[in-house]
Amino acid sequence: MKALVWNGPSDLTLESVSEPVLSSGYALVHVTSASICGSDVSGYIGKMGNRTPGQIMGHEFAGVVQAVGDSSADLWAGQRVTVNPLVSCETCEACTSGKPQRCDTWALIGVQRPGGFAEAVAVPVANLLRLPDSHTETLASLVEPVAHGFHGARVATRGGIDGSMLVIGAGPVGLFAALAASQLGISRICILERDRHRRSTAESLGLAAFELVDDVRAYLGAPEVIFDAVGSSATRSLAVELVRRGGRVVLDGLADPMGEFSFMQAILREVELLGSFAYAPEDFDSALAALEGDSFGISSHVKVIPFSDGPAAFASMAGGDLLTLKTVLHVSES
């Protein structure tokens, strides 16, 4: 089968590789579409530190179940599916309480395991999600990033938030978190984003977007919650400075995984700092529902390209191409 293989920094090639061998409890998914995540691009340039040469990336994908390695074959064979790429132990307290993202032994398909930038991938049957007939192949590959946005929004609104929300960064995660927060009941939301193309995308999705901090203050005052979808030292510090005293800052972005941060302002202003990682099962339910009718209105902001153009797309995105909200590879026909 064909796959995009990462051989080292900025070295991604379309190669022939062996098809996965199924074991019990796993399904072979014939990949039809796969979306490129910003973390894939960071891995492509060698920034993440958790990619290994010879790896097949891709954790945002959808397809058709070709075969199943156990007695559940009758339930899944031939079904259109998307995949929750977070593989957990399923037995610890976090997993059994519906929070697999907190499992101590989680692994991500496309990072620690071979991913969806291939014609076929083996995934646990437990991680399959049946797709409604109305989902296009393109939108089906976006269920994972939208689920990520819903999880971030739920962390941001945990315990109930009556006031306003600022999202720093209008990349896919930031936009999806803002749109999800709106669906979860937050009425006053805006985006802080320097890039004019991303601001334009946010505005076309019905979100207020500003380049300058002073404009954010004029629009929201001191927000009750700030969601940092960028994750640099500068944006983390800015979030603590802008949020209202006693407010909440949700840390999601990983532009700078280590970075520097002064806790003095967080302490003096009694700011609540919360991390947001991945998603829980309920977030996939919300994402499937939101995309069924494309209630977010994102279809027109998706660029679809052939699988063979994957290496060129990665090179372009690594060079700073921010004009498209999401780029989706059409791997094969269903």
FENWO-V202552 format. One record per helix or strand of 2 or more residues. SS is the DSSP state (a for helix, b for strand). FROM is the first residue (numbers start at 0). TO is the last residue. Records with the same first field share a line. If there is no record, write none. Layout:
SS = FROM-TO  FROM-TO
This chain:
b = 1-7  10-15  25-34  59-67  79-82  85-86  106-108  119-123  127-129  163-167  187-191  207-209  224-227  247-250  271-274  301-305  325-329
a = 37-43  72-75  92-95  99-101  124-126  136-139  142-155  171-182  195-203  212-219  232-241  263-267  280-291  298-300  306-317
